[in-house]
Amino acid sequence: MINDKCNKCGAELSVDSKFCKDCGTIIRKEIDEQIQKKNILTNPQDEAQNILRTRFAKGEITKKEYKKKKKILQKYP
């Protein structure tokens, strides 16, 4: 997941930020590095499970929905 806060000062960042508005840290390079690391995952099953875990951790889906979708993912190796 791409950070939405500056790694140096913790300030909130907009999606298209290239610099931190508070401390001036270059953000674009950090985001590009995170995207490259994320793209290392080549297995779609792993990627789907990571997305599901992230959505649950953020509270975007309920525990019941998480378990149901996890079960569905396990059917398709």
C-alpha positions in Angstrom: 0.0 0.0 0.0 1.2 3.4 -0.9 1.7 5.7 2.1 -0.6 8.7 2.5 1.7 10.3 5.0 5.2 11.7 4.7 7.8 9.2 6.0 9.9 12.1 7.4 7.4 14.3 9.2 4.1 12.4 9.1 2.1 15.1 7.3 -0.9 14.1 5.2 -0.2 13.8 1.5 -2.5 14.2 -1.5 -2.5 11.3 -4.1 -0.5 13.4 -6.6 2.1 14.8 -4.2 5.6 15.1 -5.4 6.8 16.9 -2.3 5.7 17.1 1.3 3.9 20.4 1.8 5.3 20.6 5.4 8.9 19.6 5.2 9.7 19.5 1.5 10.7 15.8 1.3 10.5 14.4 -2.2 7.6 11.9 -2.2 7.4 10.8 -5.9 10.6 8.7 -5.6 9.3 6.9 -2.4 6.0 6.2 -4.1 7.7 4.8 -7.3 9.8 2.5 -5.1 6.8 1.3 -3.3 5.0 0.6 -6.6 8.0 -1.3 -7.9 8.1 -3.5 -4.7 4.3 -4.1 -5.0 4.7 -5.2 -8.7 7.1 -7.9 -7.6 4.1 -9.9 -6.6 3.3 -11.8 -9.8 0.8 -14.3 -8.4 -2.7 -12.9 -8.8 -3.9 -15.1 -5.9 -1.4 -13.5 -3.5 -2.3 -10.0 -4.8 -6.0 -10.7 -4.3 -5.4 -11.9 -0.8 -3.3 -8.9 0.0 -6.0 -6.5 -1.2 -8.6 -8.4 0.8 -6.5 -8.2 4.0 -5.9 -4.5 3.4 -9.5 -3.7 2.9 -10.4 -5.6 6.1 -7.7 -3.9 8.1 -8.9 -0.4 6.9 -12.4 -1.3 7.9 -13.8 -1.2 4.4 -15.3 -4.6 4.7 -16.8 -6.5 7.7 -15.3 -9.6 9.3 -18.2 -11.6 7.8 -17.5 -10.2 4.3 -13.7 -10.9 4.8 -14.3 -14.5 5.7 -16.7 -15.1 2.8 -14.4 -13.6 0.2 -11.4 -15.4 1.7 -13.2 -18.7 1.3 -14.0 -17.8 -2.3 -10.4 -17.0 -3.1 -9.2 -20.3 -1.6 -11.4 -22.2 -4.1 -9.3 -20.8 -7.0 -5.6 -21.6 -6.7 
